[in-house]
Every structure is written in structure tokens, then in C-alpha cells.
């Protein structure tokens, strides 16, 4: 089994910064990439940023220029640096890891960490 654990959420004022961390552990043969998603109340879960095993990154248009994803695929860790936070960034942020055992790949999700942007 694989466990994915996030940390680093909290309350911040508009314009502030937060850094989220995520680590995957367990039976990992190959990590094909990790990413961050978020879900605000009453809305569907959406992609925020992803980091592939080849180092390629993708970002939602709404966070480009403000958020930066980074990590170490060999250590199964990923981070999300969030700057210039806006009220609309308020959501539960989830980490997802695409983990392969010898036979196939599976997406594993963390439990989520709350980010609240409010004055």
C-alpha cells in the first residue's frame, strides 16, 4: 500500500504566502509524477499544478505566475509554493501521486489540507 500525506495549510491574509508539502511512502516501484488539486465548497475538484517524473510542470491558468510546484521524484516528495494568495484560492488542497508497482499504476490521494485566504 501507498500513503500520501500533505501538510502546510492554514489561514493567511490576501497577498500572503504558504508552502504545502506532500510525501508518498510505502510500496513504490516507480513514481510517475505528483500533483496538487483543490476543491472549494460547492465546486468540483480541479487541477492546480503537476510535476511529472521527467520534470515537466503544468499549472492551472488561475495560478500561473503565483504558484510554483517543485519536488524530488526519487524521494517521492512534492511542494507547492503559493504566493500572492487570493480569497478565491481558499479550498482544501489535495496531493495526488501516480505510483506504479510491478504491474500497473494507480493514483493515490492524500487526505487534504485546508487553505483559507481571508482578511
ZATIPA-843463 format. One record per residue (C-alpha): residue in one letter; x, y, z. Coordinates in pm, whole numbers. Example, Ala and Ser with C-alpha at 12.3 -4.5 7.8 and 13.67 -1.06 7.14 Angstrom:
<atoms>
+------+--------+--------+--------+
! fike !   east !  north !     up !
+------+--------+--------+--------+
!    A !   1230 !   -450 !    780 !
!    S !   1367 !   -106 !    714 !
+------+--------+--------+--------+
</atoms>
This chain:
<atoms>
+------+--------+--------+--------+
! fike !   east !  north !     up !
+------+--------+--------+--------+
!    X !      0 !      0 !      0 !
!    X !     94 !    361 !    -53 !
!    X !     30 !    650 !    182 !
!    X !     19 !   1014 !     74 !
!    X !     37 !   1283 !    341 !
!    X !      6 !   1660 !    297 !
!    X !     97 !   1938 !    537 !
!    X !    135 !   2313 !    546 !
!    X !   -216 !   2450 !    511 !
!    X !   -354 !   2728 !    724 !
!    X !   -504 !   3075 !    740 !
!    X !   -335 !   3358 !    555 !
!    X !   -429 !   3711 !    456 !
!    X !   -477 !   3808 !     91 !
!    X !   -139 !   3872 !    -69 !
!    X !     34 !   3634 !    169 !
!    X !    221 !   3310 !    107 !
!    X !    200 !   2945 !    211 !
!    X !    404 !   2638 !    128 !
!    X !    241 !   2297 !    107 !
!    X !    435 !   1974 !    137 !
!    X !    347 !   1621 !     34 !
!    X !    523 !   1289 !     76 !
!    X !    435 !    945 !    -55 !
!    X !    556 !    630 !    115 !
!    X !    502 !    256 !    106 !
!    X !    528 !      5 !   -176 !
!    X !    660 !    229 !   -454 !
!    X !    824 !     69 !   -757 !
!    X !    807 !    382 !   -970 !
!    X !    671 !    732 !   -910 !
!    X !    539 !    864 !  -1240 !
!    X !    457 !   1209 !  -1108 !
!    X !    281 !   1403 !   -836 !
!    X !     48 !   1698 !   -830 !
!    X !   -180 !   1928 !   -639 !
!    X !   -553 !   1962 !   -677 !
!    X !   -803 !   2171 !   -484 !
!    X !  -1171 !   2169 !   -406 !
!    X !  -1365 !   2471 !   -285 !
!    X !  -1707 !   2437 !   -118 !
!    X !  -1975 !   2361 !   -374 !
!    X !  -1725 !   2319 !   -657 !
!    X !  -1560 !   2028 !   -832 !
!    X !  -1204 !   1927 !   -758 !
!    X !   -967 !   2100 !  -1001 !
!    X !   -606 !   2067 !  -1104 !
!    X !   -367 !   2324 !   -959 !
!    X !    -24 !   2203 !  -1069 !
!    X !    154 !   1882 !  -1162 !
!    X !    514 !   1766 !  -1171 !
!    X !    592 !   1473 !  -1399 !
!    X !    874 !   1226 !  -1345 !
!    X !   1063 !   1389 !  -1634 !
!    X !   1045 !   1725 !  -1458 !
!    X !    774 !   1876 !  -1674 !
!    X !    534 !   2104 !  -1487 !
!    X !    180 !   2213 !  -1566 !
!    X !    -29 !   2483 !  -1399 !
!    X !   -387 !   2595 !  -1399 !
!    X !   -423 !   2933 !  -1565 !
!    X !   -559 !   3078 !  -1243 !
!    X !   -234 !   3016 !  -1053 !
!    X !     31 !   3073 !  -1321 !
!    X !    290 !   3325 !  -1204 !
!    X !    181 !   3291 !   -840 !
!    X !    228 !   2922 !   -754 !
!    X !    537 !   2707 !   -806 !
!    X !    547 !   2329 !   -788 !
!    X !    872 !   2152 !   -709 !
!    X !    986 !   1822 !   -572 !
!    X !   1217 !   1527 !   -577 !
!    X !   1076 !   1228 !   -762 !
!    X !   1340 !    998 !   -616 !
!    X !   1229 !   1094 !   -264 !
!    X !    858 !   1091 !   -352 !
!    X !    807 !   1446 !   -231 !
!    X !    636 !   1745 !   -388 !
!    X !    587 !   2102 !   -272 !
!    X !    361 !   2389 !   -370 !
!    X !    482 !   2741 !   -302 !
!    X !    183 !   2972 !   -311 !
!    X !    245 !   3347 !   -333 !
!    X !     14 !   3644 !   -378 !
!    X !   -274 !   3439 !   -243 !
!    X !   -627 !   3548 !   -321 !
!    X !   -955 !   3485 !   -143 !
!    X !  -1057 !   3261 !   -432 !
!    X !   -763 !   3030 !   -358 !
!    X !   -947 !   2916 !    -46 !
!    X !  -1002 !   2542 !    -74 !
!    X !   -898 !   2202 !     51 !
!    X !   -576 !   2114 !   -129 !
!    X !   -509 !   1752 !   -215 !
!    X !   -187 !   1585 !   -320 !
!    X !   -200 !   1307 !   -577 !
!    X !     73 !   1060 !   -665 !
!    X !     78 !    828 !   -967 !
!    X !    250 !    520 !   -829 !
!    X !    342 !    205 !  -1016 !
!    X !    402 !   -135 !   -869 !
!    X !    550 !   -403 !  -1094 !
!    X !    223 !   -448 !  -1283 !
!    X !     30 !   -123 !  -1309 !
!    X !    -13 !    236 !  -1199 !
!    X !   -262 !    380 !   -955 !
!    X !   -346 !    731 !   -838 !
!    X !   -316 !    774 !   -463 !
!    X !   -463 !   1077 !   -285 !
!    X !   -382 !   1243 !     42 !
!    X !   -642 !   1341 !    298 !
!    X !   -626 !   1709 !    208 !
!    X !   -512 !   2023 !    385 !
!    X !   -725 !   2335 !    429 !
!    X !   -602 !   2666 !    288 !
!    X !   -806 !   2970 !    389 !
!    X !   -729 !   3315 !    250 !
!    X !   -914 !   3581 !    441 !
!    X !   -863 !   3921 !    596 !
+------+--------+--------+--------+
</atoms>
